[in-house]
Every structure is written in C-alpha cells, then in structure tokens.
C-alpha cells in the first residue's frame, strides 16, 4: 500500500496531508509540530529539532552509542510517527502495522527533508526495518521507468591522497566479482566502467551514457552544501565538486540521464537544497545517498547489498533498501549504531521494472574461472599445505611470497587464493584482512604494529583476537583461517627482501602468538619486479631468508609467475568448458599469445573476450559441443 505524506510550510507552521494518490479523500494534517525550534523530549531531555538534525550531521564516532543509542532513535521515531498518524483511527493504525507499506515523504522544504524519517517507529518497532519503505519524493507526479538488462554502470571511485583511505580498490574488486560472475556483460571494459578523476567522469558521462552511476568516496558536507571529493590531473590532486556540478553533467547526457544514482559517501544529503536529493531527484528517477556519516566497512556492505539487489535480483530501489534494513545482522549492523538508517532514497517512479541477468550455465561453469588461468603449480602448493595445517593444527601460520614482472597477474593470484581456498577448505571460516604497507620505517616495530591494527580495525594488537571472534561469530565449531593479504609491492625503496625478512620475524613473534584455539593464519605477500632472477638471488643468497628461525610460521617462496604458453591456454579452455570451433582454436590462441607476448593480464583480457563470444553463441552447438552451424566464423 502506497501513502504520500505531503508536507509544506504555511506562514509560521507546517501542514500536511496523507493520502494514497487522491488528495480529496486524504487525511489533513493541519498543524505539524515539526518546526526547527519545536522541542522534543528524548530520553528525558528536551531539544529543538534543529539541534537534533545538526547533531546527526556533525556527530563523532564516540557519540554513536552514548548519544544516539536505540532508545534515543526509538523515541524520536515515535515522535515522527505520531505527527503523521495521530489523526488516523486506532483500527487503521493496527491494520498498517501488519502491511507492507510504502511511505513517500513529499516535500521541498530543507528542514523537513533532513529529519530522519527512516527512524519511524510505533509501539517499540522500527517500521523501516519491518516491511515498511520510507523514502522521499519530489512530487506526487511520477511515471514508470525500466532499467535495461545489463545496464551500463559507471563506477566512480576517487581517492585523493590527502583524505583517509576508503579501500576503494578492495571495494571495486568485490563489485566486479559480484556483478561479472552473474552477468558476463557487467564486467570491466564492457558495461562496467571505472573512473577516478573529475575529467574522466565528465568524459565517461558523455561517451558511456550510463544507466547507473555509483560514486564511492568522500563527501564534504554540512547544512549548507554537499561537495564530492574527486581527484584531478595526473597526480591525483583533490578537487571538491558541488553536487550541482554533478547534476549539470548528468542532465546534459545525450539520450537522458542515468535512471539510478547512488552516492555512497558521508553527508550526501546534508546540504538541503544543495544536497543530492534536491539536486538530482527532479530529473533522475532514483537517487540513493547517505543521510549522515558513513563508515568504510558499513558503506561497502550496504553498497554491495544494494547493487546486488537492484542490478542482479531486479528489485526496485525502495524495496531493496527496505530488505537491506531487515537484514542488518548480515552486514554486522545493529540498532545501537544509527548508521543502520542510511542510506536514504529519493525517487520519482511509479513502477520500476528491470530484469535479472540470464545465468549462463552456472551449474556447468565455474563463476570464478577468470582467476584460474595457469598458476596451477603455485596454487596447488598453497592449497595442499593450507589443508594440511588445518587438519593437523600445525603450524599456526603459513607465509607465502611470490613474484614476477609487471603484467604477470601477481595481484590476481591474491584473488585466486581467496576464491579457491573457499572451495578447497571445509568447515572453515575465511576472514580476509588487507593491510597497506607502511610508508616509513623510522621505527619498524611501530610501523608493523600500526599497519595491522589499522587493517583489523582495532586500537591495539591485543584487541585482534576479539576482532577475529567477532568476525567469525555464528561459526561455532568451525575453524577460522585469517588470510592477511598484502597489496603487491612495486618499489624496493621500502618493502624489499630485507624489510620483508624483518616483517616475517615481527609477524612470527607478535601476531602468531595472538592466534587462539581454532584460529590459523595465512600471510600472502607479493612483489612486482623488473628482474625476477636478481630478486630471487637477493632473497635466497643475500638475505638467506630460508634460514630464518621462525617458531609458529612456515615460509614458502613460490616459483616465479612466468609467461604463458599455448598449452596453458588450451588446458584453461578445456577445464572451464569454453567451447571454440576446432578449426579456429589453434589460430586464435596463437594470435592471442603473439599479441600479448605471453603477458598474463593481456592474455586474460583476450580470453575474457573469447569466452564472452563463445558463451554468447552457445546455441550454435549441440549437447556434444559440435557446431550446429559449420559456417559460423568467430573472426
């Protein structure tokens, strides 16, 4: 059931009307106690609504549980509920409690739009976490919109150097894995495009013409404006762009603006008339943004949940947000943390239509096939020894180092370990942690300490066991494998054989003793080097790293990640059921290797294209893989 709640200011007060699309039979709300200076009593303290709004926008992390706990939220949510529904009889209110209700707050007033309507509560229940959709609309006039299959999706993930790390690379990897394994067209360089700086965004908006825009980054916001932090130029300098600038770029796209814009950042809606809702919702059917401050882990979990629901499950945005709030525990959120109420939605559609991607042979094909080109020998060693450690409960930690030239898939092997280990180990919870290498070593012990406490999101090393227990909650009776995954080192100025040897000693002495009970660790470190032979010599003969006396850790140096051969490609196609007509196969593989020179990443990109073309023409083969149309030419 859909209800419009229209609210406007008349002289010195607010008035409204609630109806189901026909104002003539709606319920009038002649005087709403929602003025900025209207005092509300929350937890025994009276505060003007203006102060409540301001405190939500400016709150500090330490205030989350102390000021904005579940009791505070519930009392404010009940107050907002009473303003709208107090004029409706009790029988009608009881009926509403058991229904799937869609509430659209229709207003152009800045103050009303800043009130946390997602907190609507009645008789101790947060309604937006119990089958209610609570969102904003620009007006009651709306029309149907359809999101096309495999929509062109522009991912904007800027990371200015001077701002806190948003772990954008990790988030991008998770998004690409989520989307591309379900829809082969939603992969990078196809219907998925990534930009970071403002100039590239403007160009992509014009040329790519996205159906969906997803911004993940920083926003500088207050009660006066919301500005998105982009990078600019080749040095990734920071430039803050008003959302009005973003709106101007999107409004001018030939063929029409995106159907969905999701600004996953802090305070995207705080700026009132200059916030995302007011600037974008008048011409974009669905706008999602955050009401208050965001936390990296929470923002990533919410972003993935909504992208999955909207793009893959074909769920309308207002229902996707409602379902996300019903499943807070899956994202490790709680009502103690007011961030559960974000994001907010501004939408202007009547009915939203979309379709789920066609699953192409999911029972026959490995969804992670693209991570598994060659490297069988290296992965086999890791998988075998990891299973053995988990089975025999010793050693407590395994450390692996691998290396190779640029383009040889050094970083992709990290991803391969993650996805394949999840398949190879049973009754084990895999907890991935991604530290950033330190940028200075005036005090190595402090640098390593700070690196891991930041990666685990704790204050001290002693807090790590508790964090591991929290992450593996609900997996009682199972082992936990903590996969500490470092980004590849590309410079020898800081992370080199000598500093890595120091890190291993520190790891074995400081981290491994913290692993308790059924918890084991896997350390993955990699190096992209210009001369693999010299690097190996520096490890073995220079630092004599194999002579390290480690007590709880076993170190293994994997073979160099080398160039690919034609046999590697043939085995890959056969293993993952990628059919190519026999008369063209050898010619195509030879051309791929010639063009790429055996470069791993270039070869993989070419194989992705071959696989897409092969999968797209499944209907041209019979059940034995023989071509039904012998004249078909892949060239």
C-alpha positions as CSV (number, residue, x, y, z in Angstrom):
1,X,0.0,0.0,0.0
2,X,1.4,3.4,-1.0
3,X,0.9,6.6,1.0
4,X,2.0,10.1,0.1
5,X,2.7,12.4,3.0
6,X,2.9,15.9,1.6
7,X,4.4,18.5,3.9
8,X,4.8,22.2,3.3
9,X,5.3,25.3,5.3
10,X,2.4,27.8,5.7
11,X,3.2,31.1,7.3
12,X,4.6,30.1,10.8
13,X,3.9,26.4,10.8
14,X,4.0,23.2,8.8
15,X,0.9,21.5,7.5
16,X,0.4,18.3,5.5
17,X,-1.9,15.7,4.1
18,X,-1.6,11.9,3.9
19,X,-3.3,10.1,1.0
20,X,-3.0,7.2,-1.4
21,X,-2.8,9.2,-4.5
22,X,-6.1,11.1,-4.2
23,X,-5.9,14.3,-2.1
24,X,-9.6,14.6,-2.0
25,X,-10.0,11.6,0.3
26,X,-6.8,12.1,2.2
27,X,-6.4,12.9,5.9
28,X,-5.5,16.5,6.6
29,X,-2.6,17.3,8.9
30,X,-3.4,20.9,9.7
31,X,-0.6,21.7,12.2
32,X,2.5,19.6,12.4
33,X,4.9,20.1,15.4
34,X,8.0,19.9,13.2
35,X,9.4,23.4,13.2
36,X,13.1,23.9,13.7
37,X,12.6,25.3,17.2
38,X,10.0,22.7,18.2
39,X,11.3,21.0,21.3
40,X,11.0,17.2,21.6
41,X,11.7,15.1,24.7
42,X,14.1,12.3,24.1
43,X,15.5,10.2,27.0
44,X,14.1,12.8,29.4
45,X,15.9,15.8,27.7
46,X,14.2,18.4,25.6
47,X,15.9,19.6,22.5
48,X,14.9,21.7,19.5
49,X,14.5,19.7,16.3
50,X,17.1,21.9,14.7
51,X,19.7,20.7,17.3
52,X,18.7,17.1,16.7
53,X,19.3,17.4,13.0
54,X,22.6,19.2,13.4
55,X,23.8,16.7,15.9
56,X,23.1,13.8,13.5
57,X,25.1,15.6,10.8
58,X,28.1,16.5,12.9
59,X,28.2,13.5,15.3
60,X,31.5,12.0,16.2
61,X,32.1,8.2,16.3
62,X,32.4,8.2,20.1
63,X,28.9,9.6,20.3
64,X,27.2,6.7,18.4
65,X,26.4,4.5,21.4
66,X,26.4,7.2,24.1
67,X,24.0,9.8,22.4
68,X,22.3,8.0,19.6
69,X,21.5,4.7,21.1
70,X,18.5,2.6,20.3
71,X,16.3,4.3,22.9
72,X,17.1,7.7,21.5
73,X,16.3,6.5,18.0
74,X,13.1,4.8,19.1
75,X,11.7,7.9,20.9
76,X,12.5,10.2,18.0
77,X,11.0,7.7,15.6
78,X,7.8,7.5,17.7
79,X,7.6,11.3,17.7
80,X,7.8,11.5,13.9
81,X,5.2,8.7,13.6
82,X,2.8,10.5,15.9
83,X,3.0,13.6,13.8
84,X,1.8,11.8,10.7
85,X,-0.6,9.1,12.0
86,X,-2.1,10.6,15.2
87,X,-5.1,11.7,13.2
88,X,-5.8,8.2,11.9
89,X,-8.0,6.0,14.0
90,X,-6.6,3.1,16.0
91,X,-8.2,0.4,13.9
92,X,-6.5,1.8,10.8
93,X,-3.1,2.1,12.6
94,X,-3.4,-1.5,13.7
95,X,-4.1,-2.5,10.1
96,X,-1.0,-0.6,8.9
97,X,1.3,-2.5,11.3
98,X,0.8,-5.8,9.5
99,X,1.1,-4.5,6.0
100,X,3.9,-3.8,3.5
101,X,3.6,0.0,3.5
102,X,5.3,2.4,1.1
103,X,5.6,5.9,2.6
104,X,6.7,8.7,0.4
105,X,7.6,11.9,2.2
106,X,6.8,14.6,-0.4
107,X,8.4,17.9,0.4
108,X,10.7,20.6,-1.0
109,X,11.5,22.0,2.5
110,X,15.1,21.6,3.6
111,X,14.4,21.1,7.2
112,X,11.7,18.5,6.7
113,X,13.9,16.6,4.3
114,X,16.7,16.5,6.9
115,X,14.6,14.9,9.5
116,X,15.5,11.2,10.0
117,X,12.2,9.7,8.7
118,X,13.8,6.3,8.4
119,X,13.5,6.1,12.2
120,X,9.7,6.0,12.0
121,X,8.7,3.7,14.9
122,X,5.5,2.6,16.6
123,X,5.0,0.6,19.8
124,X,8.6,-0.3,20.0
125,X,9.1,-1.3,16.4
126,X,11.3,0.5,13.8
127,X,8.9,0.3,10.9
128,X,11.5,0.7,8.1
129,X,13.1,-2.5,9.4
130,X,9.8,-4.3,9.4
131,X,8.4,-4.3,5.8
132,X,7.9,-0.5,5.5
133,X,9.6,1.5,2.8
134,X,10.2,5.1,4.0
135,X,11.7,7.5,1.4
136,X,11.4,10.9,-0.2
137,X,9.7,12.1,-3.4
138,X,10.0,15.4,-5.3
139,X,6.2,15.4,-6.0
140,X,3.3,13.0,-6.3
141,X,3.6,13.1,-10.1
142,X,5.5,10.0,-11.3
143,X,5.8,7.7,-14.2
144,X,7.0,4.2,-14.9
145,X,10.7,3.5,-15.6
146,X,12.6,0.5,-16.8
147,X,16.2,-0.4,-16.2
148,X,17.5,-2.2,-19.2
149,X,19.2,-5.6,-19.0
150,X,22.9,-5.5,-18.1
151,X,22.7,-1.7,-17.6
152,X,25.7,0.4,-18.4
153,X,27.1,1.1,-14.9
154,X,29.7,3.8,-14.2
155,X,31.7,3.3,-11.0
156,X,33.3,6.5,-9.8
157,X,35.9,5.7,-7.0
158,X,38.2,8.7,-6.4
159,X,40.8,8.5,-3.7
160,X,42.5,11.9,-3.1
161,X,45.9,11.4,-1.4
162,X,45.2,13.7,1.5
163,X,42.0,12.1,2.6
164,X,41.5,8.9,4.6
165,X,41.8,5.6,2.6
166,X,38.4,4.3,1.6
167,X,39.8,0.9,0.5
168,X,38.3,1.7,-2.9
169,X,40.5,-1.0,-4.7
170,X,39.2,-3.7,-2.5
171,X,35.6,-2.5,-2.9
172,X,36.0,-2.3,-6.7
173,X,37.3,-5.9,-6.7
174,X,34.3,-7.1,-4.7
175,X,31.8,-5.2,-7.0
176,X,33.4,-6.6,-10.2
177,X,33.4,-10.1,-8.8
178,X,29.8,-9.8,-7.7
179,X,28.4,-8.4,-11.0
180,X,30.6,-10.2,-13.5
181,X,30.0,-13.7,-12.1
182,X,26.3,-13.2,-12.6
183,X,26.2,-11.2,-15.8
184,X,29.1,-11.5,-18.2
185,X,28.3,-8.1,-19.7
186,X,28.7,-6.4,-16.3
187,X,32.5,-6.7,-16.3
188,X,35.2,-4.1,-16.7
189,X,35.6,-2.6,-20.1
190,X,32.2,-3.8,-21.2
191,X,29.1,-2.5,-19.4
192,X,31.1,-1.7,-16.3
193,X,33.4,1.3,-16.4
194,X,35.6,2.8,-13.7
195,X,36.8,6.4,-13.3
196,X,38.5,8.3,-10.5
197,X,39.1,11.9,-11.5
198,X,36.7,14.6,-12.5
199,X,37.8,14.9,-16.1
200,X,37.4,11.2,-16.7
201,X,33.9,11.3,-15.1
202,X,32.7,14.1,-17.4
203,X,34.1,12.3,-20.4
204,X,32.5,9.0,-19.4
205,X,29.2,10.6,-18.6
206,X,29.1,11.9,-22.2
207,X,30.5,8.9,-24.1
208,X,29.5,6.0,-22.0
209,X,26.0,7.3,-21.2
210,X,25.5,5.3,-18.0
211,X,22.1,3.9,-16.9
212,X,23.5,3.6,-13.4
213,X,26.1,5.8,-11.6
214,X,27.7,4.6,-8.4
215,X,30.0,7.0,-6.5
216,X,32.1,5.6,-3.7
217,X,34.3,8.1,-1.9
218,X,34.4,11.2,0.3
219,X,31.8,14.0,0.6
220,X,32.4,17.2,2.4
221,X,29.0,18.2,3.8
222,X,27.2,20.5,6.2
223,X,23.8,22.2,6.5
224,X,24.7,24.5,3.6
225,X,26.1,22.2,0.9
226,X,27.4,18.7,-0.1
227,X,30.5,18.5,-2.2
228,X,32.0,15.3,-3.7
229,X,35.8,14.9,-3.4
230,X,37.2,13.9,-6.8
231,X,40.8,13.7,-7.9
232,X,42.1,15.8,-10.8
233,X,45.0,15.7,-13.1
234,X,47.7,13.0,-13.4
235,X,48.9,13.5,-9.7
236,X,45.5,12.6,-8.2
237,X,45.2,16.0,-6.6
238,X,42.0,16.8,-4.7
239,X,39.1,18.8,-6.1
240,X,35.8,19.2,-4.4
241,X,32.8,19.4,-6.7
242,X,29.3,20.6,-5.6
243,X,26.6,18.1,-6.3
244,X,25.1,20.9,-8.5
245,X,28.1,20.3,-10.9
246,X,27.4,16.6,-10.9
247,X,23.8,17.3,-11.7
248,X,24.8,19.6,-14.6
249,X,26.9,16.9,-16.1
250,X,24.3,14.2,-15.8
251,X,21.4,16.4,-17.0
252,X,23.2,17.1,-20.3
253,X,23.8,13.4,-21.3
254,X,22.5,12.7,-24.8
255,X,19.7,10.2,-24.6
256,X,18.9,11.1,-21.0
257,X,20.5,11.0,-17.5
258,X,21.0,7.8,-15.5
259,X,18.0,6.0,-14.1
260,X,19.8,5.4,-10.8
261,X,22.4,7.4,-9.0
262,X,23.9,6.0,-5.8
263,X,26.3,8.4,-3.9
264,X,27.8,6.1,-1.3
265,X,29.6,8.8,0.8
266,X,29.2,10.8,4.0
267,X,26.6,13.5,4.2
268,X,25.5,13.3,0.6
269,X,22.0,14.6,1.6
270,X,23.0,17.0,4.3
271,X,23.2,20.1,2.1
272,X,19.5,20.7,1.8
273,X,18.8,22.5,-1.5
274,X,22.4,21.7,-2.5
275,X,22.3,18.1,-1.3
276,X,21.9,15.0,-3.6
277,X,18.2,14.6,-3.1
278,X,17.2,18.1,-4.0
279,X,19.7,18.5,-6.8
280,X,19.2,15.2,-8.6
281,X,15.7,13.8,-7.8
282,X,13.8,16.2,-10.0
283,X,15.2,14.6,-13.2
284,X,16.6,11.2,-12.0
285,X,14.1,8.5,-11.1
286,X,16.0,7.0,-8.2
287,X,18.7,8.7,-6.0
288,X,20.3,6.9,-3.1
289,X,22.7,8.6,-0.7
290,X,23.7,8.7,2.9
291,X,22.0,10.9,5.4
292,X,24.8,11.1,7.9
293,X,28.4,10.0,8.3
294,X,29.4,6.6,6.8
295,X,31.9,4.0,8.0
296,X,34.1,2.3,5.4
297,X,33.1,-1.3,6.3
298,X,29.4,-0.4,6.6
299,X,29.3,1.6,3.4
300,X,30.9,-1.2,1.4
301,X,28.5,-3.8,2.8
302,X,25.5,-1.6,2.1
303,X,26.8,-0.7,-1.4
304,X,27.3,-4.4,-2.3
305,X,23.9,-5.4,-0.9
306,X,22.0,-2.7,-2.9
307,X,23.9,-3.3,-6.1
308,X,23.2,-7.0,-5.9
309,X,19.5,-6.4,-5.1
310,X,18.9,-3.8,-7.8
311,X,21.1,-5.0,-10.7
312,X,21.1,-8.7,-10.2
313,X,17.8,-9.5,-8.4
314,X,15.8,-6.9,-10.3
315,X,14.4,-5.4,-7.1
316,X,13.0,-1.8,-7.2
317,X,15.3,0.5,-5.2
318,X,12.7,1.3,-2.5
319,X,12.1,-2.4,-1.8
320,X,15.9,-3.1,-2.0
321,X,16.5,-0.6,0.8
322,X,13.7,-2.0,2.9
323,X,15.0,-5.5,2.5
324,X,18.5,-4.4,3.4
325,X,17.3,-2.9,6.7
326,X,15.5,-6.1,7.5
327,X,18.8,-8.0,7.2
328,X,21.0,-5.8,9.3
329,X,22.8,-8.7,11.0
330,X,24.1,-9.9,7.7
331,X,26.0,-6.7,7.4
332,X,27.1,-6.7,11.0
333,X,25.0,-3.7,11.8
334,X,23.0,-3.1,15.0
335,X,20.3,-0.6,16.2
336,X,22.9,0.7,18.6
337,X,24.7,2.3,15.6
338,X,22.5,4.9,14.0
339,X,24.2,4.3,10.6
340,X,21.7,1.4,10.1
341,X,19.2,4.1,8.9
342,X,21.4,5.1,6.0
343,X,21.2,5.3,3.1
344,X,18.1,7.3,2.1
345,X,16.2,7.2,-1.1
346,X,14.7,10.0,-3.2
347,X,12.6,8.5,-6.0
348,X,10.2,9.7,-8.6
349,X,9.0,6.5,-10.3
350,X,5.5,4.9,-10.2
351,X,6.6,1.4,-11.1
352,X,10.2,0.3,-11.5
353,X,10.8,-2.5,-14.0
354,X,14.1,-4.5,-14.5
355,X,15.2,-8.0,-15.3
356,X,17.7,-10.4,-13.7
357,X,20.6,-11.4,-15.8
358,X,20.4,-14.7,-17.5
359,X,22.6,-17.2,-15.7
360,X,24.7,-18.9,-18.4
361,X,25.4,-22.4,-17.4
362,X,26.1,-21.7,-13.7
363,X,25.9,-25.4,-12.9
364,X,28.5,-26.3,-15.5
365,X,30.8,-23.3,-15.4
366,X,33.0,-22.1,-12.6
367,X,31.9,-18.5,-11.8
368,X,35.5,-17.6,-10.8
369,X,37.0,-19.1,-14.0
370,X,38.8,-15.8,-14.9
371,X,41.0,-16.1,-11.8
372,X,42.2,-19.6,-12.7
373,X,44.4,-19.2,-15.8
374,X,47.5,-21.4,-15.2
375,X,49.4,-20.9,-11.9
376,X,48.2,-24.4,-11.0
377,X,51.5,-25.4,-9.6
378,X,51.7,-22.4,-7.3
379,X,48.1,-22.7,-6.1
380,X,48.3,-26.4,-5.6
381,X,51.2,-25.9,-3.2
382,X,49.3,-23.3,-1.2
383,X,46.1,-25.3,-1.1
384,X,47.7,-28.6,-0.1
385,X,49.8,-27.1,2.7
386,X,46.8,-25.0,4.0
387,X,44.6,-28.0,4.2
388,X,47.3,-29.9,6.0
389,X,47.8,-27.1,8.5
390,X,44.0,-27.0,9.2
391,X,43.9,-30.8,9.5
392,X,46.9,-31.3,11.7
393,X,46.6,-28.0,13.6
394,X,50.2,-27.1,12.9
395,X,51.9,-24.8,12.2
396,X,49.8,-21.9,13.4
397,X,50.7,-19.8,10.4
398,X,51.8,-20.2,6.8
399,X,53.5,-17.4,4.9
400,X,53.8,-17.3,1.1
401,X,55.8,-15.0,-1.1
402,X,55.5,-14.9,-4.9
403,X,57.0,-12.6,-7.5
404,X,57.1,-11.8,-11.2
405,X,57.2,-9.0,-13.7
406,X,54.5,-6.3,-14.2
407,X,51.5,-7.8,-16.1
408,X,52.1,-11.3,-14.9
409,X,49.0,-11.4,-12.8
410,X,50.8,-11.0,-9.4
411,X,47.8,-9.3,-7.8
412,X,45.3,-11.6,-9.4
413,X,46.9,-14.5,-7.6
414,X,45.8,-12.9,-4.4
415,X,42.2,-13.1,-5.6
416,X,42.7,-16.6,-6.8
417,X,43.8,-17.7,-3.3
418,X,40.7,-16.2,-1.8
419,X,38.1,-17.7,-4.1
420,X,39.7,-21.1,-4.5
421,X,40.6,-21.6,-0.8
422,X,36.9,-21.0,0.0
423,X,36.2,-24.0,-2.3
424,X,39.1,-26.2,-1.1
425,X,38.8,-25.9,2.7
426,X,35.8,-27.2,4.5
427,X,34.3,-26.4,7.9
428,X,36.5,-23.3,8.0
429,X,35.5,-19.6,8.1
430,X,37.8,-17.5,5.9
431,X,38.4,-14.0,7.3
432,X,40.3,-11.7,4.8
433,X,42.3,-8.7,6.0
434,X,44.0,-6.3,3.6
435,X,46.8,-4.2,5.2
436,X,48.5,-1.3,3.4
437,X,52.3,-1.4,3.5
438,X,53.8,1.3,5.7
439,X,55.2,4.4,4.1
440,X,58.1,5.0,6.6
441,X,60.3,2.8,8.8
442,X,61.9,5.1,11.4
443,X,60.6,2.6,13.9
444,X,59.9,-0.7,12.2
445,X,58.1,-2.3,15.2
446,X,55.7,0.7,15.4
447,X,55.2,0.6,11.6
448,X,54.2,-3.1,11.5
449,X,52.1,-2.6,14.6
450,X,50.2,0.4,13.2
451,X,49.8,-1.4,9.8
452,X,48.0,-4.4,11.3
453,X,45.9,-2.7,14.0
454,X,44.6,-0.4,11.2
455,X,43.9,-3.3,8.9
456,X,42.0,-5.2,11.6
457,X,40.2,-2.0,12.7
458,X,41.4,-2.2,16.4
459,X,43.2,0.0,18.8
460,X,46.0,-2.4,19.8
461,X,47.4,-5.8,18.9
462,X,45.8,-7.3,22.0
463,X,42.4,-6.5,20.5
464,X,42.9,-8.6,17.4
465,X,41.7,-11.9,19.0
466,X,38.4,-10.3,19.9
467,X,38.0,-8.9,16.4
468,X,38.6,-12.3,14.9
469,X,36.0,-13.8,17.2
470,X,33.5,-11.1,16.2
471,X,34.1,-11.6,12.5
472,X,33.6,-15.4,12.8
473,X,30.6,-15.1,15.1
474,X,27.9,-17.7,14.2
475,X,30.5,-20.2,13.0
476,X,30.8,-22.2,16.3
477,X,32.6,-25.5,15.9
478,X,34.4,-24.3,12.8
479,X,38.0,-23.3,12.3
480,X,38.9,-19.8,11.2
481,X,41.6,-19.0,8.6
482,X,42.7,-15.4,8.8
483,X,44.0,-14.5,5.3
484,X,46.3,-11.4,5.6
485,X,46.6,-10.2,2.0
486,X,49.1,-7.5,1.2
487,X,48.9,-5.5,-2.0
488,X,51.8,-6.2,-4.3
489,X,55.0,-4.2,-3.6
490,X,56.2,-2.3,-6.7
491,X,59.1,-0.4,-5.2
492,X,62.2,-1.7,-3.4
493,X,62.7,1.6,-1.5
494,X,60.6,0.5,1.4
495,X,59.4,-3.1,1.0
496,X,62.3,-5.2,-0.2
497,X,63.9,-8.6,0.8
498,X,65.5,-7.0,3.9
499,X,62.4,-5.3,5.2
500,X,60.2,-8.3,4.4
501,X,62.6,-10.5,6.4
502,X,62.2,-8.1,9.3
503,X,58.4,-8.2,8.9
504,X,58.4,-12.0,9.0
505,X,60.3,-12.1,12.2
506,X,57.9,-9.5,13.7
507,X,54.9,-11.4,12.4
508,X,56.1,-14.6,14.0
509,X,56.9,-13.0,17.3
510,X,54.0,-10.6,17.7
511,X,51.0,-11.7,15.6
512,X,51.1,-15.5,15.6
513,X,51.0,-15.9,19.5
514,X,47.7,-14.0,19.4
515,X,46.0,-16.7,17.3
516,X,44.0,-18.8,19.7
517,X,42.0,-22.0,19.7
518,X,40.9,-22.9,16.2
519,X,42.3,-19.8,14.5
520,X,45.1,-20.1,11.9
521,X,46.7,-17.6,9.7
522,X,47.8,-17.4,6.0
523,X,50.1,-14.5,5.0
524,X,50.2,-13.6,1.3
525,X,52.9,-11.2,0.1
526,X,53.9,-10.5,-3.5
527,X,56.5,-8.4,-5.4
528,X,56.4,-7.0,-8.9
529,X,60.0,-6.7,-10.0
530,X,61.9,-5.9,-13.1
531,X,64.4,-8.7,-12.8
532,X,62.9,-11.8,-11.2
533,X,66.2,-13.7,-11.1
534,X,68.1,-10.9,-9.2
535,X,65.1,-10.6,-6.8
536,X,65.3,-14.4,-6.1
537,X,69.0,-14.2,-5.6
538,X,68.6,-11.3,-3.1
539,X,66.1,-13.4,-1.1
540,X,68.0,-16.6,-1.0
541,X,71.6,-15.7,-1.1
542,X,71.6,-12.1,0.0
543,X,69.2,-12.2,3.0
544,X,69.3,-16.0,3.4
545,X,65.6,-15.8,4.1
546,X,65.2,-19.6,4.1
547,X,67.5,-19.7,7.2
548,X,65.1,-17.7,9.3
549,X,64.3,-19.4,12.6
550,X,60.5,-19.0,12.9
551,X,58.6,-20.7,15.7
552,X,55.0,-20.6,14.6
553,X,55.3,-19.8,10.9
554,X,56.4,-21.8,7.9
555,X,57.6,-19.6,4.9
556,X,57.3,-20.8,1.3
557,X,58.6,-18.9,-1.7
558,X,56.6,-19.9,-4.7
559,X,58.0,-20.3,-8.2
560,X,58.2,-17.2,-10.4
561,X,55.0,-16.2,-12.1
562,X,56.1,-16.8,-15.7
563,X,54.8,-16.1,-19.2
564,X,52.0,-18.2,-20.6
565,X,52.3,-20.9,-23.2
566,X,49.8,-22.2,-25.7
567,X,49.3,-25.4,-23.6
568,X,48.3,-23.2,-20.7
569,X,45.5,-21.6,-22.7
570,X,44.3,-25.0,-24.2
571,X,44.1,-26.5,-20.7
572,X,42.3,-23.4,-19.4
573,X,39.6,-23.5,-22.1
574,X,39.1,-27.3,-21.6
575,X,38.9,-27.1,-17.8
576,X,36.3,-24.3,-17.8
577,X,34.1,-25.6,-20.7
578,X,34.8,-22.7,-23.0
579,X,34.0,-24.1,-26.5
580,X,35.8,-22.8,-29.6
581,X,35.4,-24.4,-33.0
582,X,38.3,-26.7,-33.5
583,X,39.2,-25.2,-36.9
584,X,39.7,-21.8,-35.4
585,X,41.0,-22.6,-31.9
586,X,44.7,-23.0,-32.6
587,X,44.8,-19.9,-34.9
588,X,43.0,-17.8,-32.2
589,X,45.2,-19.0,-29.3
590,X,48.4,-18.4,-31.3
591,X,47.2,-14.9,-32.2
592,X,46.4,-14.1,-28.6
593,X,49.9,-15.2,-27.4
594,X,51.6,-13.3,-30.3
595,X,49.7,-10.1,-29.4
596,X,50.2,-10.4,-25.7
597,X,53.7,-11.8,-25.8
598,X,52.6,-14.3,-23.1
599,X,51.8,-11.4,-20.7
600,X,49.4,-12.9,-18.2
601,X,47.0,-9.9,-17.8
602,X,46.8,-9.1,-21.5
603,X,46.2,-12.8,-22.3
604,X,43.5,-13.0,-19.7
605,X,41.7,-9.9,-21.2
606,X,41.8,-11.5,-24.6
607,X,40.5,-14.8,-23.2
608,X,37.6,-13.0,-21.5
609,X,36.6,-11.6,-24.8
610,X,36.8,-15.1,-26.4
611,X,34.8,-16.6,-23.6
612,X,32.1,-14.0,-23.9
613,X,31.8,-14.6,-27.6
614,X,31.7,-18.4,-27.1
615,X,29.2,-18.2,-24.3
616,X,27.0,-15.8,-26.3
617,X,26.7,-18.3,-29.1
618,X,26.0,-21.5,-27.1
619,X,23.0,-22.2,-29.2
620,X,25.3,-22.9,-32.2
621,X,26.5,-26.2,-30.6
622,X,24.7,-29.4,-29.8
623,X,25.0,-31.3,-26.5
624,X,28.3,-32.9,-27.6
625,X,29.8,-29.5,-28.4
626,X,29.7,-29.9,-32.1
627,X,28.9,-26.9,-34.2
628,X,25.3,-26.8,-35.4
629,X,26.2,-24.1,-38.0
630,X,29.6,-25.2,-39.5
631,X,29.8,-21.9,-41.5
632,X,29.9,-19.8,-38.3
633,X,33.1,-17.7,-38.2
634,X,34.5,-16.3,-34.9
635,X,36.8,-13.9,-36.7
